[in-house]
Amino acid sequence: MATSTKVVQAMYQAYGEGDMNALKNTLSEDIIWIYHGTKEIEHAGEYKGKSGVEKFFDNVNAHIEYLDFQPN
């Protein structure tokens, strides 16, 4: 069984590599992903299931340009 830390590290690594399939493999089928924010933040809201989380990241990538991605 993977520890929570290892799962999050795998998730960040997959996102950093642009590998959405690997990222989705770290998620449960019944995940509910919530990003809190004002209505001005296009990707704020609740996303359900793996496809919902993929939509969240699609929204993030459509509105944010990363110059560097190095999670600590």
mmCIF file of the N, C-alpha and C atoms, coordinates in Angstrom:
data_MODEL
# 
_entry.id   MODEL 
# 
loop_
_atom_site.group_PDB 
_atom_site.id 
_atom_site.type_symbol 
_atom_site.label_atom_id 
_atom_site.label_alt_id 
_atom_site.label_comp_id 
_atom_site.label_asym_id 
_atom_site.label_entity_id 
_atom_site.label_seq_id 
_atom_site.pdbx_PDB_ins_code 
_atom_site.Cartn_x 
_atom_site.Cartn_y 
_atom_site.Cartn_z 
_atom_site.occupancy 
_atom_site.B_iso_or_equiv 
_atom_site.pdbx_formal_charge 
_atom_site.auth_seq_id 
_atom_site.auth_comp_id 
_atom_site.auth_asym_id 
_atom_site.auth_atom_id 
_atom_site.pdbx_PDB_model_num 
ATOM 1   N N  . MET A 1 1  ? 0.844   -1.177 0.000   1.00 0.00 ? 1  MET A N  1 
ATOM 2   C CA . MET A 1 1  ? 0.000   0.000  0.000   1.00 0.00 ? 1  MET A CA 1 
ATOM 3   C C  . MET A 1 1  ? 0.892   1.244  0.000   1.00 0.00 ? 1  MET A C  1 
ATOM 4   N N  . ALA A 1 2  ? 0.544   2.205  -0.839  1.00 0.00 ? 2  ALA A N  1 
ATOM 5   C CA . ALA A 1 2  ? 1.307   3.439  -0.912  1.00 0.00 ? 2  ALA A CA 1 
ATOM 6   C C  . ALA A 1 2  ? 0.909   4.380  0.219   1.00 0.00 ? 2  ALA A C  1 
ATOM 7   N N  . THR A 1 3  ? 1.878   5.113  0.710   1.00 0.00 ? 3  THR A N  1 
ATOM 8   C CA . THR A 1 3  ? 1.567   6.115  1.727   1.00 0.00 ? 3  THR A CA 1 
ATOM 9   C C  . THR A 1 3  ? 0.969   7.343  1.051   1.00 0.00 ? 3  THR A C  1 
ATOM 10  N N  . SER A 1 4  ? 0.284   8.150  1.822   1.00 0.00 ? 4  SER A N  1 
ATOM 11  C CA . SER A 1 4  ? -0.309  9.376  1.286   1.00 0.00 ? 4  SER A CA 1 
ATOM 12  C C  . SER A 1 4  ? 0.752   10.265 0.653   1.00 0.00 ? 4  SER A C  1 
ATOM 13  N N  . THR A 1 5  ? 1.892   10.372 1.298   1.00 0.00 ? 5  THR A N  1 
ATOM 14  C CA . THR A 1 5  ? 2.978   11.203 0.775   1.00 0.00 ? 5  THR A CA 1 
ATOM 15  C C  . THR A 1 5  ? 3.441   10.694 -0.584  1.00 0.00 ? 5  THR A C  1 
ATOM 16  N N  . LYS A 1 6  ? 3.601   9.400  -0.723  1.00 0.00 ? 6  LYS A N  1 
ATOM 17  C CA . LYS A 1 6  ? 4.054   8.829  -1.998  1.00 0.00 ? 6  LYS A CA 1 
ATOM 18  C C  . LYS A 1 6  ? 3.020   9.055  -3.105  1.00 0.00 ? 6  LYS A C  1 
ATOM 19  N N  . VAL A 1 7  ? 1.752   8.964  -2.749  1.00 0.00 ? 7  VAL A N  1 
ATOM 20  C CA . VAL A 1 7  ? 0.698   9.196  -3.738  1.00 0.00 ? 7  VAL A CA 1 
ATOM 21  C C  . VAL A 1 7  ? 0.749   10.644 -4.221  1.00 0.00 ? 7  VAL A C  1 
ATOM 22  N N  . VAL A 1 8  ? 0.872   11.584 -3.281  1.00 0.00 ? 8  VAL A N  1 
ATOM 23  C CA . VAL A 1 8  ? 0.928   12.998 -3.661  1.00 0.00 ? 8  VAL A CA 1 
ATOM 24  C C  . VAL A 1 8  ? 2.193   13.282 -4.470  1.00 0.00 ? 8  VAL A C  1 
ATOM 25  N N  . GLN A 1 9  ? 3.314   12.692 -4.093  1.00 0.00 ? 9  GLN A N  1 
ATOM 26  C CA . GLN A 1 9  ? 4.539   12.873 -4.866  1.00 0.00 ? 9  GLN A CA 1 
ATOM 27  C C  . GLN A 1 9  ? 4.381   12.343 -6.284  1.00 0.00 ? 9  GLN A C  1 
ATOM 28  N N  . ALA A 1 10 ? 3.741   11.190 -6.431  1.00 0.00 ? 10 ALA A N  1 
ATOM 29  C CA . ALA A 1 10 ? 3.503   10.624 -7.762  1.00 0.00 ? 10 ALA A CA 1 
ATOM 30  C C  . ALA A 1 10 ? 2.574   11.527 -8.569  1.00 0.00 ? 10 ALA A C  1 
ATOM 31  N N  . MET A 1 11 ? 1.586   12.100 -7.895  1.00 0.00 ? 11 MET A N  1 
ATOM 32  C CA . MET A 1 11 ? 0.645   13.007 -8.565  1.00 0.00 ? 11 MET A CA 1 
ATOM 33  C C  . MET A 1 11 ? 1.382   14.250 -9.080  1.00 0.00 ? 11 MET A C  1 
ATOM 34  N N  . TYR A 1 12 ? 2.180   14.868 -8.231  1.00 0.00 ? 12 TYR A N  1 
ATOM 35  C CA . TYR A 1 12 ? 2.937   16.052 -8.641  1.00 0.00 ? 12 TYR A CA 1 
ATOM 36  C C  . TYR A 1 12 ? 3.919   15.727 -9.763  1.00 0.00 ? 12 TYR A C  1 
ATOM 37  N N  . GLN A 1 13 ? 4.573   14.584 -9.669  1.00 0.00 ? 13 GLN A N  1 
ATOM 38  C CA . GLN A 1 13 ? 5.513   14.192 -10.707 1.00 0.00 ? 13 GLN A CA 1 
ATOM 39  C C  . GLN A 1 13 ? 4.793   14.023 -12.040 1.00 0.00 ? 13 GLN A C  1 
ATOM 40  N N  . ALA A 1 14 ? 3.668   13.346 -12.015 1.00 0.00 ? 14 ALA A N  1 
ATOM 41  C CA . ALA A 1 14 ? 2.890   13.140 -13.241 1.00 0.00 ? 14 ALA A CA 1 
ATOM 42  C C  . ALA A 1 14 ? 2.440   14.471 -13.826 1.00 0.00 ? 14 ALA A C  1 
ATOM 43  N N  . TYR A 1 15 ? 1.949   15.378 -12.985 1.00 0.00 ? 15 TYR A N  1 
ATOM 44  C CA . TYR A 1 15 ? 1.498   16.681 -13.478 1.00 0.00 ? 15 TYR A CA 1 
ATOM 45  C C  . TYR A 1 15 ? 2.677   17.457 -14.074 1.00 0.00 ? 15 TYR A C  1 
ATOM 46  N N  . GLY A 1 16 ? 3.796   17.434 -13.390 1.00 0.00 ? 16 GLY A N  1 
ATOM 47  C CA . GLY A 1 16 ? 4.988   18.129 -13.879 1.00 0.00 ? 16 GLY A CA 1 
ATOM 48  C C  . GLY A 1 16 ? 5.465   17.600 -15.215 1.00 0.00 ? 16 GLY A C  1 
ATOM 49  N N  . GLU A 1 17 ? 5.244   16.321 -15.465 1.00 0.00 ? 17 GLU A N  1 
ATOM 50  C CA . GLU A 1 17 ? 5.646   15.694 -16.730 1.00 0.00 ? 17 GLU A CA 1 
ATOM 51  C C  . GLU A 1 17 ? 4.541   15.790 -17.783 1.00 0.00 ? 17 GLU A C  1 
ATOM 52  N N  . GLY A 1 18 ? 3.400   16.358 -17.395 1.00 0.00 ? 18 GLY A N  1 
ATOM 53  C CA . GLY A 1 18 ? 2.275   16.461 -18.328 1.00 0.00 ? 18 GLY A CA 1 
ATOM 54  C C  . GLY A 1 18 ? 1.610   15.129 -18.618 1.00 0.00 ? 18 GLY A C  1 
ATOM 55  N N  . ASP A 1 19 ? 1.739   14.170 -17.711 1.00 0.00 ? 19 ASP A N  1 
ATOM 56  C CA . ASP A 1 19 ? 1.207   12.826 -17.911 1.00 0.00 ? 19 ASP A CA 1 
ATOM 57  C C  . ASP A 1 19 ? -0.107  12.661 -17.143 1.00 0.00 ? 19 ASP A C  1 
ATOM 58  N N  . MET A 1 20 ? -1.211  13.076 -17.776 1.00 0.00 ? 20 MET A N  1 
ATOM 59  C CA . MET A 1 20 ? -2.507  13.020 -17.108 1.00 0.00 ? 20 MET A CA 1 
ATOM 60  C C  . MET A 1 20 ? -2.959  11.590 -16.822 1.00 0.00 ? 20 MET A C  1 
ATOM 61  N N  . ASN A 1 21 ? -2.576  10.632 -17.642 1.00 0.00 ? 21 ASN A N  1 
ATOM 62  C CA . ASN A 1 21 ? -2.949  9.235  -17.355 1.00 0.00 ? 21 ASN A CA 1 
ATOM 63  C C  . ASN A 1 21 ? -2.309  8.763  -16.061 1.00 0.00 ? 21 ASN A C  1 
ATOM 64  N N  . ALA A 1 22 ? -1.037  9.081  -15.867 1.00 0.00 ? 22 ALA A N  1 
ATOM 65  C CA . ALA A 1 22 ? -0.361  8.694  -14.619 1.00 0.00 ? 22 ALA A CA 1 
ATOM 66  C C  . ALA A 1 22 ? -0.971  9.428  -13.438 1.00 0.00 ? 22 ALA A C  1 
ATOM 67  N N  . LEU A 1 23 ? -1.325  10.703 -13.629 1.00 0.00 ? 23 LEU A N  1 
ATOM 68  C CA . LEU A 1 23 ? -1.965  11.452 -12.550 1.00 0.00 ? 23 LEU A CA 1 
ATOM 69  C C  . LEU A 1 23 ? -3.300  10.818 -12.188 1.00 0.00 ? 23 LEU A C  1 
ATOM 70  N N  . LYS A 1 24 ? -4.111  10.489 -13.193 1.00 0.00 ? 24 LYS A N  1 
ATOM 71  C CA . LYS A 1 24 ? -5.417  9.876  -12.917 1.00 0.00 ? 24 LYS A CA 1 
ATOM 72  C C  . LYS A 1 24 ? -5.270  8.538  -12.217 1.00 0.00 ? 24 LYS A C  1 
ATOM 73  N N  . ASN A 1 25 ? -4.171  7.832  -12.447 1.00 0.00 ? 25 ASN A N  1 
ATOM 74  C CA . ASN A 1 25 ? -3.949  6.547  -11.779 1.00 0.00 ? 25 ASN A CA 1 
ATOM 75  C C  . ASN A 1 25 ? -3.729  6.701  -10.275 1.00 0.00 ? 25 ASN A C  1 
ATOM 76  N N  . THR A 1 26 ? -3.434  7.926  -9.820  1.00 0.00 ? 26 THR A N  1 
ATOM 77  C CA . THR A 1 26 ? -3.250  8.157  -8.382  1.00 0.00 ? 26 THR A CA 1 
ATOM 78  C C  . THR A 1 26 ? -4.573  8.466  -7.688  1.00 0.00 ? 26 THR A C  1 
ATOM 79  N N  . LEU A 1 27 ? -5.662  8.594  -8.459  1.00 0.00 ? 27 LEU A N  1 
ATOM 80  C CA . LEU A 1 27 ? -6.951  9.009  -7.926  1.00 0.00 ? 27 LEU A CA 1 
ATOM 81  C C  . LEU A 1 27 ? -7.906  7.826  -7.760  1.00 0.00 ? 27 LEU A C  1 
ATOM 82  N N  . SER A 1 28 ? -8.816  7.949  -6.799  1.00 0.00 ? 28 SER A N  1 
ATOM 83  C CA . SER A 1 28 ? -9.865  6.946  -6.670  1.00 0.00 ? 28 SER A CA 1 
ATOM 84  C C  . SER A 1 28 ? -10.983 7.271  -7.656  1.00 0.00 ? 28 SER A C  1 
ATOM 85  N N  . GLU A 1 29 ? -11.788 6.283  -7.985  1.00 0.00 ? 29 GLU A N  1 
ATOM 86  C CA . GLU A 1 29 ? -12.882 6.471  -8.938  1.00 0.00 ? 29 GLU A CA 1 
ATOM 87  C C  . GLU A 1 29 ? -13.916 7.481  -8.425  1.00 0.00 ? 29 GLU A C  1 
ATOM 88  N N  . ASP A 1 30 ? -14.095 7.542  -7.117  1.00 0.00 ? 30 ASP A N  1 
ATOM 89  C CA . ASP A 1 30 ? -15.137 8.398  -6.544  1.00 0.00 ? 30 ASP A CA 1 
ATOM 90  C C  . ASP A 1 30 ? -14.590 9.708  -5.960  1.00 0.00 ? 30 ASP A C  1 
ATOM 91  N N  . ILE A 1 31 ? -13.453 10.145 -6.474  1.00 0.00 ? 31 ILE A N  1 
ATOM 92  C CA . ILE A 1 31 ? -12.830 11.359 -5.959  1.00 0.00 ? 31 ILE A CA 1 
ATOM 93  C C  . ILE A 1 31 ? -13.742 12.577 -6.151  1.00 0.00 ? 31 ILE A C  1 
ATOM 94  N N  . ILE A 1 32 ? -13.711 13.445 -5.166  1.00 0.00 ? 32 ILE A N  1 
ATOM 95  C CA . ILE A 1 32 ? -14.337 14.759 -5.276  1.00 0.00 ? 32 ILE A CA 1 
ATOM 96  C C  . ILE A 1 32 ? -13.222 15.770 -5.025  1.00 0.00 ? 32 ILE A C  1 
ATOM 97  N N  . TRP A 1 33 ? -12.904 16.548 -6.050  1.00 0.00 ? 33 TRP A N  1 
ATOM 98  C CA . TRP A 1 33 ? -11.792 17.498 -6.021  1.00 0.00 ? 33 TRP A CA 1 
ATOM 99  C C  . TRP A 1 33 ? -12.389 18.891 -5.895  1.00 0.00 ? 33 TRP A C  1 
ATOM 100 N N  . ILE A 1 34 ? -12.034 19.611 -4.836  1.00 0.00 ? 34 ILE A N  1 
ATOM 101 C CA . ILE A 1 34 ? -12.597 20.944 -4.609  1.00 0.00 ? 34 ILE A CA 1 
ATOM 102 C C  . ILE A 1 34 ? -11.469 21.959 -4.593  1.00 0.00 ? 34 ILE A C  1 
ATOM 103 N N  . TYR A 1 35 ? -11.612 22.978 -5.438  1.00 0.00 ? 35 TYR A N  1 
ATOM 104 C CA . TYR A 1 35 ? -10.670 24.097 -5.457  1.00 0.00 ? 35 TYR A CA 1 
ATOM 105 C C  . TYR A 1 35 ? -11.463 25.327 -5.049  1.00 0.00 ? 35 TYR A C  1 
ATOM 106 N N  . HIS A 1 36 ? -11.169 25.860 -3.870  1.00 0.00 ? 36 HIS A N  1 
ATOM 107 C CA . HIS A 1 36 ? -11.898 27.008 -3.355  1.00 0.00 ? 36 HIS A CA 1 
ATOM 108 C C  . HIS A 1 36 ? -11.355 28.285 -3.977  1.00 0.00 ? 36 HIS A C  1 
ATOM 109 N N  . GLY A 1 37 ? -12.242 29.174 -4.323  1.00 0.00 ? 37 GLY A N  1 
ATOM 110 C CA . GLY A 1 37 ? -11.835 30.460 -4.864  1.00 0.00 ? 37 GLY A CA 1 
ATOM 111 C C  . GLY A 1 37 ? -13.046 31.261 -5.285  1.00 0.00 ? 37 GLY A C  1 
ATOM 112 N N  . THR A 1 38 ? -12.802 32.504 -5.607  1.00 0.00 ? 38 THR A N  1 
ATOM 113 C CA . THR A 1 38 ? -13.881 33.380 -6.044  1.00 0.00 ? 38 THR A CA 1 
ATOM 114 C C  . THR A 1 38 ? -14.295 33.031 -7.468  1.00 0.00 ? 38 THR A C  1 
ATOM 115 N N  . LYS A 1 39 ? -15.418 33.595 -7.910  1.00 0.00 ? 39 LYS A N  1 
ATOM 116 C CA . LYS A 1 39 ? -15.910 33.300 -9.253  1.00 0.00 ? 39 LYS A CA 1 
ATOM 117 C C  . LYS A 1 39 ? -14.974 33.825 -10.342 1.00 0.00 ? 39 LYS A C  1 
ATOM 118 N N  . GLU A 1 40 ? -14.061 34.729 -9.982  1.00 0.00 ? 40 GLU A N  1 
ATOM 119 C CA . GLU A 1 40 ? -13.086 35.228 -10.951 1.00 0.00 ? 40 GLU A CA 1 
ATOM 120 C C  . GLU A 1 40 ? -12.034 34.175 -11.312 1.00 0.00 ? 40 GLU A C  1 
ATOM 121 N N  . ILE A 1 41 ? -11.900 33.165 -10.486 1.00 0.00 ? 41 ILE A N  1 
ATOM 122 C CA . ILE A 1 41 ? -10.959 32.072 -10.762 1.00 0.00 ? 41 ILE A CA 1 
ATOM 123 C C  . ILE A 1 41 ? -11.720 31.017 -11.548 1.00 0.00 ? 41 ILE A C  1 
ATOM 124 N N  . GLU A 1 42 ? -11.432 30.929 -12.843 1.00 0.00 ? 42 GLU A N  1 
ATOM 125 C CA . GLU A 1 42 ? -12.204 30.063 -13.742 1.00 0.00 ? 42 GLU A CA 1 
ATOM 126 C C  . GLU A 1 42 ? -12.196 28.594 -13.332 1.00 0.00 ? 42 GLU A C  1 
ATOM 127 N N  . HIS A 1 43 ? -11.134 28.137 -12.697 1.00 0.00 ? 43 HIS A N  1 
ATOM 128 C CA . HIS A 1 43 ? -11.046 26.716 -12.356 1.00 0.00 ? 43 HIS A CA 1 
ATOM 129 C C  . HIS A 1 43 ? -11.496 26.411 -10.929 1.00 0.00 ? 43 HIS A C  1 
ATOM 130 N N  . ALA A 1 44 ? -12.013 27.413 -10.200 1.00 0.00 ? 44 ALA A N  1 
ATOM 131 C CA . ALA A 1 44 ? -12.528 27.158 -8.851  1.00 0.00 ? 44 ALA A CA 1 
ATOM 132 C C  . ALA A 1 44 ? -13.832 26.368 -8.955  1.00 0.00 ? 44 ALA A C  1 
ATOM 133 N N  . GLY A 1 45 ? -14.038 25.473 -8.016  1.00 0.00 ? 45 GLY A N  1 
ATOM 134 C CA . GLY A 1 45 ? -15.275 24.709 -8.002  1.00 0.00 ? 45 GLY A CA 1 
ATOM 135 C C  . GLY A 1 45 ? -15.067 23.276 -7.571  1.00 0.00 ? 45 GLY A C  1 
ATOM 136 N N  . GLU A 1 46 ? -16.104 22.474 -7.758  1.00 0.00 ? 46 GLU A N  1 
ATOM 137 C CA . GLU A 1 46 ? -16.088 21.068 -7.365  1.00 0.00 ? 46 GLU A CA 1 
ATOM 138 C C  . GLU A 1 46 ? -16.074 20.200 -8.619  1.00 0.00 ? 46 GLU A C  1 
ATOM 139 N N  . TYR A 1 47 ? -15.193 19.231 -8.631  1.00 0.00 ? 47 TYR A N  1 
ATOM 140 C CA . TYR A 1 47 ? -15.039 18.313 -9.765  1.00 0.00 ? 47 TYR A CA 1 
ATOM 141 C C  . TYR A 1 47 ? -15.170 16.892 -9.242  1.00 0.00 ? 47 TYR A C  1 
ATOM 142 N N  . LYS A 1 48 ? -15.976 16.087 -9.925  1.00 0.00 ? 48 LYS A N  1 
ATOM 143 C CA . LYS A 1 48 ? -16.239 14.721 -9.457  1.00 0.00 ? 48 LYS A CA 1 
ATOM 144 C C  . LYS A 1 48 ? -15.674 13.691 -10.426 1.00 0.00 ? 48 LYS A C  1 
ATOM 145 N N  . GLY A 1 49 ? -15.067 12.660 -9.850  1.00 0.00 ? 49 GLY A N  1 
ATOM 146 C CA . GLY A 1 49 ? -14.516 11.559 -10.633 1.00 0.00 ? 49 GLY A CA 1 
ATOM 147 C C  . GLY A 1 49 ? -13.212 11.927 -11.321 1.00 0.00 ? 49 GLY A C  1 
ATOM 148 N N  . LYS A 1 50 ? -12.570 10.917 -11.873 1.00 0.00 ? 50 LYS A N  1 
ATOM 149 C CA . LYS A 1 50 ? -11.292 11.132 -12.552 1.00 0.00 ? 50 LYS A CA 1 
ATOM 150 C C  . LYS A 1 50 ? -11.438 12.085 -13.729 1.00 0.00 ? 50 LYS A C  1 
ATOM 151 N N  . SER A 1 51 ? -12.538 11.976 -14.464 1.00 0.00 ? 51 SER A N  1 
ATOM 152 C CA . SER A 1 51 ? -12.737 12.874 -15.605 1.00 0.00 ? 51 SER A CA 1 
ATOM 153 C C  . SER A 1 51 ? -12.951 14.310 -15.128 1.00 0.00 ? 51 SER A C  1 
ATOM 154 N N  . GLY A 1 52 ? -13.556 14.478 -13.969 1.00 0.00 ? 52 GLY A N  1 
ATOM 155 C CA . GLY A 1 52 ? -13.722 15.807 -13.403 1.00 0.00 ? 52 GLY A CA 1 
ATOM 156 C C  . GLY A 1 52 ? -12.399 16.438 -13.029 1.00 0.00 ? 52 GLY A C  1 
ATOM 157 N N  . VAL A 1 53 ? -11.513 15.645 -12.430 1.00 0.00 ? 53 VAL A N  1 
ATOM 158 C CA . VAL A 1 53 ? -10.189 16.148 -12.064 1.00 0.00 ? 53 VAL A CA 1 
ATOM 159 C C  . VAL A 1 53 ? -9.400  16.499 -13.325 1.00 0.00 ? 53 VAL A C  1 
ATOM 160 N N  . GLU A 1 54 ? -9.548  15.691 -14.356 1.00 0.00 ? 54 GLU A N  1 
ATOM 161 C CA . GLU A 1 54 ? -8.874  16.006 -15.620 1.00 0.00 ? 54 GLU A CA 1 
ATOM 162 C C  . GLU A 1 54 ? -9.400  17.337 -16.166 1.00 0.00 ? 54 GLU A C  1 
ATOM 163 N N  . LYS A 1 55 ? -10.701 17.575 -16.045 1.00 0.00 ? 55 LYS A N  1 
ATOM 164 C CA . LYS A 1 55 ? -11.276 18.846 -16.490 1.00 0.00 ? 55 LYS A CA 1 
ATOM 165 C C  . LYS A 1 55 ? -10.704 20.004 -15.669 1.00 0.00 ? 55 LYS A C  1 
ATOM 166 N N  . PHE A 1 56 ? -10.546 19.796 -14.349 1.00 0.00 ? 56 PHE A N  1 
ATOM 167 C CA . PHE A 1 56 ? -9.935  20.822 -13.496 1.00 0.00 ? 56 PHE A CA 1 
ATOM 168 C C  . PHE A 1 56 ? -8.563  21.203 -14.038 1.00 0.00 ? 56 PHE A C  1 
ATOM 169 N N  . PHE A 1 57 ? -7.715  20.209 -14.289 1.00 0.00 ? 57 PHE A N  1 
ATOM 170 C CA . PHE A 1 57 ? -6.369  20.502 -14.768 1.00 0.00 ? 57 PHE A CA 1 
ATOM 171 C C  . PHE A 1 57 ? -6.387  21.111 -16.171 1.00 0.00 ? 57 PHE A C  1 
ATOM 172 N N  . ASP A 1 58 ? -7.331  20.712 -17.002 1.00 0.00 ? 58 ASP A N  1 
ATOM 173 C CA . ASP A 1 58 ? -7.486  21.359 -18.311 1.00 0.00 ? 58 ASP A CA 1 
ATOM 174 C C  . ASP A 1 58 ? -7.803  22.839 -18.124 1.00 0.00 ? 58 ASP A C  1 
ATOM 175 N N  . ASN A 1 59 ? -8.690  23.144 -17.175 1.00 0.00 ? 59 ASN A N  1 
ATOM 176 C CA . ASN A 1 59 ? -9.034  24.535 -16.892 1.00 0.00 ? 59 ASN A CA 1 
ATOM 177 C C  . ASN A 1 59 ? -7.840  25.306 -16.345 1.00 0.00 ? 59 ASN A C  1 
ATOM 178 N N  . VAL A 1 60 ? -7.099  24.705 -15.437 1.00 0.00 ? 60 VAL A N  1 
ATOM 179 C CA . VAL A 1 60 ? -5.904  25.351 -14.887 1.00 0.00 ? 60 VAL A CA 1 
ATOM 180 C C  . VAL A 1 60 ? -4.923  25.650 -16.017 1.00 0.00 ? 60 VAL A C  1 
ATOM 181 N N  . ASN A 1 61 ? -4.658  24.655 -16.834 1.00 0.00 ? 61 ASN A N  1 
ATOM 182 C CA . ASN A 1 61 ? -3.673  24.823 -17.914 1.00 0.00 ? 61 ASN A CA 1 
ATOM 183 C C  . ASN A 1 61 ? -4.122  25.850 -18.948 1.00 0.00 ? 61 ASN A C  1 
ATOM 184 N N  . ALA A 1 62 ? -5.435  26.034 -19.101 1.00 0.00 ? 62 ALA A N  1 
ATOM 185 C CA . ALA A 1 62 ? -5.949  27.011 -20.057 1.00 0.00 ? 62 ALA A CA 1 
ATOM 186 C C  . ALA A 1 62 ? -5.820  28.448 -19.540 1.00 0.00 ? 62 ALA A C  1 
ATOM 187 N N  . HIS A 1 63 ? -5.677  28.606 -18.219 1.00 0.00 ? 63 HIS A N  1 
ATOM 188 C CA . HIS A 1 63 ? -5.677  29.951 -17.647 1.00 0.00 ? 63 HIS A CA 1 
ATOM 189 C C  . HIS A 1 63 ? -4.388  30.340 -16.928 1.00 0.00 ? 63 HIS A C  1 
ATOM 190 N N  . ILE A 1 64 ? -3.491  29.402 -16.748 1.00 0.00 ? 64 ILE A N  1 
ATOM 191 C CA . ILE A 1 64 ? -2.247  29.685 -16.028 1.00 0.00 ? 64 ILE A CA 1 
ATOM 192 C C  . ILE A 1 64 ? -1.072  29.233 -16.883 1.00 0.00 ? 64 ILE A C  1 
ATOM 193 N N  . GLU A 1 65 ? -0.080  30.095 -16.997 1.00 0.00 ? 65 GLU A N  1 
ATOM 194 C CA . GLU A 1 65 ? 1.148   29.727 -17.708 1.00 0.00 ? 65 GLU A CA 1 
ATOM 195 C C  . GLU A 1 65 ? 2.255   29.519 -16.674 1.00 0.00 ? 65 GLU A C  1 
ATOM 196 N N  . TYR A 1 66 ? 2.765   28.322 -16.631 1.00 0.00 ? 66 TYR A N  1 
ATOM 197 C CA . TYR A 1 66 ? 3.853   28.006 -15.705 1.00 0.00 ? 66 TYR A CA 1 
ATOM 198 C C  . TYR A 1 66 ? 5.191   28.267 -16.393 1.00 0.00 ? 66 TYR A C  1 
ATOM 199 N N  . LEU A 1 67 ? 6.037   28.987 -15.720 1.00 0.00 ? 67 LEU A N  1 
ATOM 200 C CA . LEU A 1 67 ? 7.401   29.157 -16.207 1.00 0.00 ? 67 LEU A CA 1 
ATOM 201 C C  . LEU A 1 67 ? 8.294   28.082 -15.617 1.00 0.00 ? 67 LEU A C  1 
ATOM 202 N N  . ASP A 1 68 ? 7.889   27.564 -14.451 1.00 0.00 ? 68 ASP A N  1 
ATOM 203 C CA . ASP A 1 68 ? 8.661   26.530 -13.768 1.00 0.00 ? 68 ASP A CA 1 
ATOM 204 C C  . ASP A 1 68 ? 7.706   25.815 -12.818 1.00 0.00 ? 68 ASP A C  1 
ATOM 205 N N  . PHE A 1 69 ? 7.835   24.514 -12.682 1.00 0.00 ? 69 PHE A N  1 
ATOM 206 C CA . PHE A 1 69 ? 6.984   23.739 -11.775 1.00 0.00 ? 69 PHE A CA 1 
ATOM 207 C C  . PHE A 1 69 ? 7.886   22.845 -10.938 1.00 0.00 ? 69 PHE A C  1 
ATOM 208 N N  . GLN A 1 70 ? 8.078   23.208 -9.668  1.00 0.00 ? 70 GLN A N  1 
ATOM 209 C CA . GLN A 1 70 ? 8.926   22.447 -8.761  1.00 0.00 ? 70 GLN A CA 1 
ATOM 210 C C  . GLN A 1 70 ? 8.248   22.368 -7.392  1.00 0.00 ? 70 GLN A C  1 
ATOM 211 N N  . PRO A 1 71 ? 7.385   21.412 -7.181  1.00 0.00 ? 71 PRO A N  1 
ATOM 212 C CA . PRO A 1 71 ? 6.726   21.298 -5.873  1.00 0.00 ? 71 PRO A CA 1 
ATOM 213 C C  . PRO A 1 71 ? 7.745   20.916 -4.802  1.00 0.00 ? 71 PRO A C  1 
ATOM 214 N N  . ASN A 1 72 ? 7.555   21.476 -3.649  1.00 0.00 ? 72 ASN A N  1 
ATOM 215 C CA . ASN A 1 72 ? 8.448   21.170 -2.500  1.00 0.00 ? 72 ASN A CA 1 
ATOM 216 C C  . ASN A 1 72 ? 7.724   20.316 -1.486  1.00 0.00 ? 72 ASN A C  1 
# 
